[in-house]
Amino acid sequence: MATNLEKQQKLGDAESNPMIPEQYQIVRIRKDTYDTFTLELESCDGNGNLPFQPGQFNMLYIFGTGEIPISISGDPGNPKTLVHTTRAVGTVTKAMRKLKRGDIIGVRGPFGTAWPVSEAEEKEVLVVAGGIGLAPLRPVIYHMLRNRDKYGRLVLLYGARTPDDILYRQELESWRSRFDLEVHVTVDRSVGKWQGNVGVVTTLISKAPMDPEKSLAMVCGPEIMMRFTIMELQKRGLPKESIYISAERNMKCGIGLCGHCQMGQTFVCKDGPVFRYDRMMDLFTKREI
Amino acid sequence: MSVTSVGIKDQVVIQKDHFQGLLDALIKTGYDVIGPALQNKAVVYDHLTSIKELPIGWTDEHGPGKYRLVRRQDEAYFGYVLGPISWKKYLFPSQVTLWEARKNGPEYQLNKIDNNISKTAFLGVRPCEIHAIAKQDKILMQGEYLDPIYKARREKIFIVAVNCAEPGENCFCTSMQTGPRAETGFDIALTEVIDQDHHYFVAEIGSEAGAEIIGHIKFEMADPGAKTAAEQVSRKASENMGKKLDTRGIKELLYANSEHPRWDDVASRCLTCANCTMVCPTCFCVNIDDTTNLTGTSAERRRRWDSCFTLDHSYIHGGSIRVSAKSRYRQWLTHKLASWIDQFGDSGCVGCGRCITWCPAGIDITDEVRAIREGGRTAPASAAVKE
C-alpha cells in the first residue's frame, strides 16, 4: 500500500504526483455476464509487477473519460497481470466495456486495506458474497487455495439475482468440484432451467457448517445484503470481531485527500474498504452517514 | 537602515509612516505581496505594492448572513474583521489542472503542469487563518500521501500575521483556541496600536526570515509601554468575541446525537448551497474532472473544490448516499467539529465565523451545536449495543 508513497518520496515531490496514472495495456477481455466483464491488464513499460493484497482496489482511468475505483479480482500470486471485474453502469464503466485488446488504461494503486488472510490462518473461513461482491473476494479464494494447508474448513456462499447474473460461473463450478472447498450458490429469482437454491444469500448461512468459535467471515455485496448477512452470522453465534466487510463510497483520489469517501470518521479509501465489523458497526447501521 | 539586529521573539515598533517600508522590504527581497484590498464592497486578498491599497479606515459588520463595509472613525490599516476569501485561494486554488495528455497511438504522452508560484508574502493573516493553514498543512503535507502542488506553494510563503483588535459578531476563535493573538506559525506578527496621539505597529519576530525583513526597515525596539499596549489590544479582542462555541466533549456529543431532531430543523433552513464550504478556510474536498477535446486526441485532469453539500459528493451507482439536506448538513458539521478530531487529531474549525456570515440563510454553527447540546443525549446512544 505504501508503494506510491515510497515512490513519491524517492522521486521527490516535484517529480511525482500520486494523481498521475501509469499506463497498462489490455491483454484480455472476458464477458462474464450480460452486464459484467473482466479486463486483464499488463504494464506498458514491461516491468510492471504490481503486488497487491486481496481486497485492495485500483483507480482505473480511461483517456479523457474519467477515473473510478475498482477492486482487484485477480490472483495475488500473479502480480504481473492485473485483473478487474466490473459492471457497466456509469460513464466510465460503459466506456470501459467498449475497449478492445491492446487499448490503454491508466492505473493508480493499489489502495486500501486488505481482507484478513493472515488473521484467518488456522481458522475456518466463511466467504459470503452477493452479486459482483464476489469480485473483490476472489483474490481471497485464490490465496487460500494456494495456501490451502494454512486454513481450516473453507466455505463460499454466493448469491446472485438470477442464474444469468452468476459471476465467474465456470470457476464456481470447478471450485464446487473440489473436496477442500465447499461452495453454495443461490439466486433470488429462478429463471430457465435453474435447478439450484432459490432465495437470498442469507438463507444459505443457516445451512452452512460453521464453528463460531473458530470461524472468520468475509462479507461483500450490496449494503443491504451485508447488513442481513451480519445479522444471520451473529444469530449463528459468530462474534462481530470475526466478521469483516467491504464498504463502498464515492472516491475521486484513493489517497484520502479528496474527502468523498468519508463514512463517519473513516476514509473508506485508506481506512477501508475492508473493515472489521465491530470497528465500524456504529456507522454501518446509520442511514445516510 | 537600522543598525540594531533583531532575533526571534523580539518585538519592535514600526511607526505608521514607515509601514510602507515593510512592503518595500518584502518586494525587494523577491516576494510577491498579497494582502487585504477593497473590491466589490468587500475586503479580499490581492496583490499589493502600496499600503494605500489597504482598506484604510474601513471595517466590516458581520451577522448571520450579513456583511457590510462601514467607515471607521480612525484610519486603521487592518480595522476590518475578515473577508469572504481565505488564503486557501493561493495555497489550495479552487481550480488546478493536474496534467494534460496527448494520444500517441494507443498510448498517451502525459505532460505535467507547473502549478508553482513565486515567493509570496501573505500580509494580514489573522491568527485563526494561521491555524487554518496549519490544519491544511497537516492534511495535505503530513499524511501518508501529500499534495505536491500544495507543498510546493506552501514552502514559498512568508506570513505577516495581524493580530485581531476588534473581532466581528460571528467570531469565536477564543472557543477554538485559535486567536485572537498569533502565537506561532508566522514570520512576523503585527499588532496595530491606535490611540489619540499614536498609530504604530508592534511587530513580533517569528522566524529568521522575519528578522531579516525587519532588518531592512526603520524600527525601534519595543519599550514596555508599546508591549503593554499591544497586549491590551489582544486582551480587549478576547473580551469582545462575538460568539462562543462550547467544545467540551464535542466529539462524543455529536457522535451520540446523529439522530437529534435539530438536524431536521436546520435542514428546513439549509439551502445546501455549499457557500459555507467555499468560504471555510479548512474545507479540503475536491472533485477530479477528466476531460477531453472534441476529437478525443488530448485530455486533461483538473481538480476543483467540491462540497459535501452537493448530491454528487456521495454519489455511487444507484444514487447518492447522503440524499437529504439533513444528512449533508450533519456530515459537514460533524466532520468539522467531531470526526476531524479522529482523523487529524484536532478540530476542523478555527472559529473564523465565515460560514455564519456567508450563509444566505444565516445558519449559525454555534447555535446549531448549542441546540444539540441543550436538547441532546449526553451518553453515547450506542453504549448499550457496544457492550
Interface residues (C-beta under 8 A of the other chain):
Chain A: A2 N4 L5 Q8 D13 A14 S16 N17 P18 M19 I20 Q23 Q25 C44 Y61 F63 G64 T65 G66 E67 R87 V89 G90 G102 D103 I104 E248 R249 N250 K252 C253 I255 G256 L257 C258 G259 H260 Q262 G264 Q265 F267 K270 M281 D282 K286 R287 E288 I289
Chain B: L98 W99 A101 K103 P106 E107 Y108 L110 K112 I139 L140 G143 E144 Y145 L146 D147 P148 I149 K151 A152 Y255 S258 F284 C285 V286 N287 I288 D290 T291 T292 N293 G296 S298 A299 R301 R303 D306 C308 D312 H313 S314 Y315 I316 H317 G318 I321 R322 V323 S324 K326 S327 Q331 H335 A338 S339 D342 Q343 S382 V385 K386
